[in-house]
Amino acid sequence: MSSRPGGKNPNPSVRKRHEVTDLFGETPHRRSTTNGRHGHGHGRLPYSSQKQSKRRHFSSTEGQSADSDRKATRRLASENMKSVHHRRIASLARHFRMEEGGSIAFSPTSATASSFAHVKQAPEDAILGVTVAYNKDPSPVKVNLGVGAYRTEEGKPLVLNVVRKAEEQLLADRARNKEYLGITGIPQFNKLSAELILGRDSPAIAQGRVITAQCLSGTGSLRVGGEFLATHYSGPKVIYVPSPTWGNHLKIFPLAGLETRTYRYYNPKTRGLDYEGMIEDLRAAPNGAVVLLHACAHNPTGVDLTQEEWEGLRKVIRNDKQQLPFFDSAYQGFASGSLDTDAFAVRRFVNDGGETFIAQSYAKNMGLYGERVGALSIVVRDPSVAARVESQLKLVIRPMYSSPPTYGAAIVSTILSNPALYDEWKVELKAMADRIISMRHQLFDALKARKTPGDWTHILNQIGMFTFTGLNKQQVEYMTKEYHIYMTMDGRISMAGLSSRTVPQLADAIHSAVVKFSS
Amino acid sequence: MTLAAGVSKFEAVTMAPPDPILGVSEAFRADTSDAKLNLGVGAYRTEELQPLVLNVVKKAEKKMLESGENKEYLPIEGLAAFNKATAELLLGADSPAIKEGRVATVQGLSGTGSLRLGAAFIQRYFPGAKVLISSPTWGNHKNIFNDAGVPWSEYRYFEPKTVGLDFEGMMADIKDAPSGSFILLHGCAHNPTGIDPTPEQWEKIADLIEEKGHMAFFDVAYQGFASGSLDQDADSVRLFVKRGLEILVAQSYSKNLGLYAERIGAINAVVHSSDVAVRVKSQLKRLARPMYSNPPVHGAKIVANVVGDAALFDEWRAEMEMMAGRIKTVRQRLYDDLSTKDKSGKDWSFVLKQIGMFSFTGLNRAQSDNMSDKWHVYMTKDGRISLAGLSLAKCSYLADAIIDSYYNVQ
């Protein structure tokens, strides 16, 4: 089944998609078979490359067994039929209403059963829901340590100076227009993004082995990459993600069509990396599986591999298992303050000549959150493969959103292509990273001063925006209720949301929670 | 599975052909002839055949930069001010459905992204339900439903003999569809044909859809562009809503606000109760989050600023009338040139009757190839030309090209 954290699928071969026959004896459409006639339309699609159908691992009852999955699908189909009957009756009944005294009158707009009546309320997204709850809180001392968005020392969102300069430049440029970008976005943006993550002197780039497509930030890059793999990857259509990982990974990949499993990563006892567990799980995983790796500043734990550990992992993935690494790079420059240092792992893997997927985001390191700027880079072994891969990548993107939004990518391009702006960016980026590091020290010192029970050195050791405090759900709920501290239930706090002013309040809250509910 | 070292895991990937629509622009760019004309993608051009950024858009962007707003993540459903504005534009500011909270609106990535969210919603909540798309329709519709895993079939639409609407065929095919099907309808300015149902025909279509328990799924990409009037172009959608029918509607601001590359649109569900609207919206969000998390802010703010400012809104309406007006003028000139040059007496009046950016010329594949190969006129292979890419100055040349292709190529 799709994600069962920590568990191993008893059947390592790729799971078959459920056969669903609809009420009219037709099987619902599947994507992409070379001989398939899709719908009853114009005949076969001329451009499907493989006979494999894409696997859809969506189940409306996620996390349950295959059996209950089939039951759920039948139930949905049966509900659909009821819904059809409802609609027919509702359609007729709509024209009447009951009058007082029991007679029936003609009323074309009386409220009747909706065709959507069976749609249930979705729970609020776990991470974004924290901000929703925070916004509802009337307390003047509330602190939002939920979503990973940088805040200044004054607790305000930040638009980088260099971004404003770029925007002014763009606005003043009379040659600019808003014509559709190509499906893979702005070519200069793509080139500069590849160089940013791989290094300007990257052999892979020089050899024409890198395809880059502008996508919607990290999420969009991961989704497009996942869908591409589900259709075109010749290895097993399964991806391994670390446990824990960013919650949205567990939604993106199943919907993209990849079976999603986990490998051990975080050791709660040490609040550090479970290196042996990770290696063991990846060795036990199928050869050729896809492996998701956080390039740096692991989210949510902040626990990263050392250079030696990266090298050990690389050998297993490349030499022993021929697995495909898929890097999620959302914090380049934010972890250490240096763009090159933070790209170490990605470059080490790519420079060994093996194939690699990379999702980049500019949300945090350029503060372009809402503009949705990112890139998917695919590094292949062979330049002749690159052009074919790019052409098929376009077929994934076109039916999703046609082409990406221009504004944010134009800002990035402007900055990266201008040496003065590039340098200014690096300075602003380092300042953000440094402020976060100083928050780590302040929080650590504050807990030490309060003699809060426990070892809190992980606050100093963990890297990037987040700290995995080790606090449990009960403690978190207490902190929210009593101290108006908003954070995710897994104990993750965004250091970017802290300031010198709010550190004492957070330290008090942690101290109080730990003392009251010793874990 | 052990793989030989050194072999790409993507070795078996074959080269995909270029996108039939976007590929036309690529071919146009590669052509070095001075006579070349791009009538491929539906992007508005001025008489000088230059792209146009609307004045109101420039003003809005300037205002936005001066106000120094931040770039925080939008909520998953997008910018609230945009969602409010877009629903009101579509349904009318005084719409009872909006007042009663019966409209679920989620900002989407222009028309494509909004259709994709709607399609994903159908796949999840109406499993097995089929979508009927017109024959022909915008080339990307089938790709969207394919990738969303929604089965589709076609309803007759274009009648080549009359170069008009095959209304009987359309109604018969909608009638034959299994009850509970989704019928994809172009709100106005049908793409690629430019042929729209009359108001009477819309009434009958609504009757039939209601009778069969189907649901209308409107694609509204040209509101304001068809007639020049935002309200008139929304008549078809508003008719269904007035009847109390539940519908899905995908909107795009690519053409009518010239925001092509900003990717701004919305998916709307008009439903029977506010409770249902809240739930439907929550599930649309749940589909958007693993696709791109939250939508881009820039285009949404432009729309919200233009619609939210009375002066800018009026100016927008004027600019839109200007764009729609230029297209009507060009249609007239092309028709005049065709009628004058073609001595055979063929009826070219469909050029005048068709509505919106596109004209379905009736040219076949070979004839369309002749247009590009011999005349350097780029169009899609289904015979569609974009009048938005035509200038008065080029009408005579185009008429020559069409006549040559129509008569001299089989």
Chai-1 contact restraints between the chains, C-beta under 6 A:
chainA,res_idxA,chainB,res_idxB,connection_type,confidence,min_distance_angstrom,max_distance_angstrom,comment,restraint_id
A,D22,B,G128,contact,1.0,0.0,6.0,A-B,restraint_1
A,F24,B,P178,contact,1.0,0.0,6.0,A-B,restraint_2
A,P28,B,G128,contact,1.0,0.0,6.0,A-B,restraint_3
A,P28,B,P151,contact,1.0,0.0,6.0,A-B,restraint_4
A,H29,B,P151,contact,1.0,0.0,6.0,A-B,restraint_5
A,R31,B,N146,contact,1.0,0.0,6.0,A-B,restraint_6
A,R31,B,D147,contact,1.0,0.0,6.0,A-B,restraint_7
A,H38,B,N146,contact,1.0,0.0,6.0,A-B,restraint_8
A,G39,B,P151,contact,1.0,0.0,6.0,A-B,restraint_9
A,G39,B,W152,contact,1.0,0.0,6.0,A-B,restraint_10
A,G39,B,S153,contact,1.0,0.0,6.0,A-B,restraint_11
A,H40,B,S153,contact,1.0,0.0,6.0,A-B,restraint_12
A,G41,B,K142,contact,1.0,0.0,6.0,A-B,restraint_13
A,G41,B,E154,contact,1.0,0.0,6.0,A-B,restraint_14
A,Y47,B,A16,contact,1.0,0.0,6.0,A-B,restraint_15
A,Y47,B,P17,contact,1.0,0.0,6.0,A-B,restraint_16
A,S49,B,V13,contact,1.0,0.0,6.0,A-B,restraint_17
A,S49,B,T14,contact,1.0,0.0,6.0,A-B,restraint_18
A,R56,B,G149,contact,1.0,0.0,6.0,A-B,restraint_19
A,L76,B,P127,contact,1.0,0.0,6.0,A-B,restraint_20
A,A77,B,P127,contact,1.0,0.0,6.0,A-B,restraint_21
A,A77,B,G128,contact,1.0,0.0,6.0,A-B,restraint_22
A,N80,B,F126,contact,1.0,0.0,6.0,A-B,restraint_23
A,V84,B,S179,contact,1.0,0.0,6.0,A-B,restraint_24
A,V84,B,G180,contact,1.0,0.0,6.0,A-B,restraint_25
A,V84,B,G213,contact,1.0,0.0,6.0,A-B,restraint_26
A,R87,B,G213,contact,1.0,0.0,6.0,A-B,restraint_27
A,R88,B,G213,contact,1.0,0.0,6.0,A-B,restraint_28
A,S91,B,E210,contact,1.0,0.0,6.0,A-B,restraint_29
A,S91,B,G213,contact,1.0,0.0,6.0,A-B,restraint_30
A,R94,B,G244,contact,1.0,0.0,6.0,A-B,restraint_31
A,P108,B,G244,contact,1.0,0.0,6.0,A-B,restraint_32
A,T109,B,G244,contact,1.0,0.0,6.0,A-B,restraint_33
A,A111,B,H272,contact,1.0,0.0,6.0,A-B,restraint_34
A,S114,B,V271,contact,1.0,0.0,6.0,A-B,restraint_35
A,S114,B,H272,contact,1.0,0.0,6.0,A-B,restraint_36
A,S114,B,V276,contact,1.0,0.0,6.0,A-B,restraint_37
A,S115,B,E246,contact,1.0,0.0,6.0,A-B,restraint_38
A,F116,B,V271,contact,1.0,0.0,6.0,A-B,restraint_39
A,F116,B,V276,contact,1.0,0.0,6.0,A-B,restraint_40
A,F116,B,V280,contact,1.0,0.0,6.0,A-B,restraint_41
A,V119,B,Y125,contact,1.0,0.0,6.0,A-B,restraint_42
A,V119,B,R279,contact,1.0,0.0,6.0,A-B,restraint_43
A,V119,B,V280,contact,1.0,0.0,6.0,A-B,restraint_44
A,V119,B,Q283,contact,1.0,0.0,6.0,A-B,restraint_45
A,Q121,B,R279,contact,1.0,0.0,6.0,A-B,restraint_46
A,Q121,B,S282,contact,1.0,0.0,6.0,A-B,restraint_47
A,A122,B,S282,contact,1.0,0.0,6.0,A-B,restraint_48
A,A122,B,Q283,contact,1.0,0.0,6.0,A-B,restraint_49
A,A122,B,R286,contact,1.0,0.0,6.0,A-B,restraint_50
A,D125,B,R289,contact,1.0,0.0,6.0,A-B,restraint_51
A,P157,B,N70,contact,1.0,0.0,6.0,A-B,restraint_52
A,P157,B,E72,contact,1.0,0.0,6.0,A-B,restraint_53
A,V159,B,N70,contact,1.0,0.0,6.0,A-B,restraint_54
A,V159,B,K71,contact,1.0,0.0,6.0,A-B,restraint_55
A,E167,B,L65,contact,1.0,0.0,6.0,A-B,restraint_56
A,L171,B,L65,contact,1.0,0.0,6.0,A-B,restraint_57
A,N177,B,P51,contact,1.0,0.0,6.0,A-B,restraint_58
A,N177,B,V53,contact,1.0,0.0,6.0,A-B,restraint_59
A,K178,B,V53,contact,1.0,0.0,6.0,A-B,restraint_60
A,K178,B,G258,contact,1.0,0.0,6.0,A-B,restraint_61
A,K178,B,L259,contact,1.0,0.0,6.0,A-B,restraint_62
A,K178,B,Y260,contact,1.0,0.0,6.0,A-B,restraint_63
A,K178,B,A261,contact,1.0,0.0,6.0,A-B,restraint_64
A,E179,B,A43,contact,1.0,0.0,6.0,A-B,restraint_65
A,E179,B,P51,contact,1.0,0.0,6.0,A-B,restraint_66
A,E179,B,Y260,contact,1.0,0.0,6.0,A-B,restraint_67
A,Y180,B,Y260,contact,1.0,0.0,6.0,A-B,restraint_68
A,Y180,B,A261,contact,1.0,0.0,6.0,A-B,restraint_69
A,L181,B,A261,contact,1.0,0.0,6.0,A-B,restraint_70
A,L216,B,Y292,contact,1.0,0.0,6.0,A-B,restraint_71
A,T219,B,Y292,contact,1.0,0.0,6.0,A-B,restraint_72
A,T219,B,S293,contact,1.0,0.0,6.0,A-B,restraint_73
A,G220,B,Y292,contact,1.0,0.0,6.0,A-B,restraint_74
A,R223,B,M291,contact,1.0,0.0,6.0,A-B,restraint_75
A,H232,B,V13,contact,1.0,0.0,6.0,A-B,restraint_76
A,S234,B,K9,contact,1.0,0.0,6.0,A-B,restraint_77
A,S234,B,A12,contact,1.0,0.0,6.0,A-B,restraint_78
A,G235,B,K9,contact,1.0,0.0,6.0,A-B,restraint_79
A,K251,B,P290,contact,1.0,0.0,6.0,A-B,restraint_80
A,I252,B,P290,contact,1.0,0.0,6.0,A-B,restraint_81
A,L255,B,P290,contact,1.0,0.0,6.0,A-B,restraint_82
A,N287,B,M1,contact,1.0,0.0,6.0,A-B,restraint_83
A,N287,B,T2,contact,1.0,0.0,6.0,A-B,restraint_84
A,G288,B,M1,contact,1.0,0.0,6.0,A-B,restraint_85
A,Q322,B,L3,contact,1.0,0.0,6.0,A-B,restraint_86
A,E355,B,K9,contact,1.0,0.0,6.0,A-B,restraint_87
A,L368,B,K71,contact,1.0,0.0,6.0,A-B,restraint_88
A,Y369,B,K71,contact,1.0,0.0,6.0,A-B,restraint_89
A,Y369,B,E72,contact,1.0,0.0,6.0,A-B,restraint_90
A,Y369,B,Y73,contact,1.0,0.0,6.0,A-B,restraint_91
A,G370,B,K71,contact,1.0,0.0,6.0,A-B,restraint_92
A,G370,B,E72,contact,1.0,0.0,6.0,A-B,restraint_93
A,G370,B,Y73,contact,1.0,0.0,6.0,A-B,restraint_94
A,G370,B,L74,contact,1.0,0.0,6.0,A-B,restraint_95
A,G370,B,V297,contact,1.0,0.0,6.0,A-B,restraint_96
A,E371,B,K71,contact,1.0,0.0,6.0,A-B,restraint_97
A,E371,B,P296,contact,1.0,0.0,6.0,A-B,restraint_98
A,R372,B,P296,contact,1.0,0.0,6.0,A-B,restraint_99
A,V380,B,S8,contact,1.0,0.0,6.0,A-B,restraint_100
A,V380,B,F10,contact,1.0,0.0,6.0,A-B,restraint_101
A,R381,B,S8,contact,1.0,0.0,6.0,A-B,restraint_102
A,D382,B,S8,contact,1.0,0.0,6.0,A-B,restraint_103
A,V385,B,S8,contact,1.0,0.0,6.0,A-B,restraint_104
A,V385,B,F10,contact,1.0,0.0,6.0,A-B,restraint_105
A,R388,B,V13,contact,1.0,0.0,6.0,A-B,restraint_106
A,R388,B,M15,contact,1.0,0.0,6.0,A-B,restraint_107
A,V389,B,F10,contact,1.0,0.0,6.0,A-B,restraint_108
A,V389,B,V13,contact,1.0,0.0,6.0,A-B,restraint_109
A,S391,B,M15,contact,1.0,0.0,6.0,A-B,restraint_110
A,S391,B,A16,contact,1.0,0.0,6.0,A-B,restraint_111
A,Q392,B,V13,contact,1.0,0.0,6.0,A-B,restraint_112
A,Q392,B,A16,contact,1.0,0.0,6.0,A-B,restraint_113
A,L395,B,A16,contact,1.0,0.0,6.0,A-B,restraint_114
A,R398,B,D19,contact,1.0,0.0,6.0,A-B,restraint_115
A,P399,B,N143,contact,1.0,0.0,6.0,A-B,restraint_116
A,P399,B,I144,contact,1.0,0.0,6.0,A-B,restraint_117
A,P399,B,D147,contact,1.0,0.0,6.0,A-B,restraint_118
A,M400,B,R116,contact,1.0,0.0,6.0,A-B,restraint_119
A,Y401,B,L109,contact,1.0,0.0,6.0,A-B,restraint_120
A,Y401,B,T112,contact,1.0,0.0,6.0,A-B,restraint_121
A,Y401,B,G113,contact,1.0,0.0,6.0,A-B,restraint_122
A,S402,B,T112,contact,1.0,0.0,6.0,A-B,restraint_123
A,P405,B,E262,contact,1.0,0.0,6.0,A-B,restraint_124
A,P405,B,R263,contact,1.0,0.0,6.0,A-B,restraint_125
A,P405,B,P296,contact,1.0,0.0,6.0,A-B,restraint_126
A,T406,B,A261,contact,1.0,0.0,6.0,A-B,restraint_127
A,Y407,B,H298,contact,1.0,0.0,6.0,A-B,restraint_128
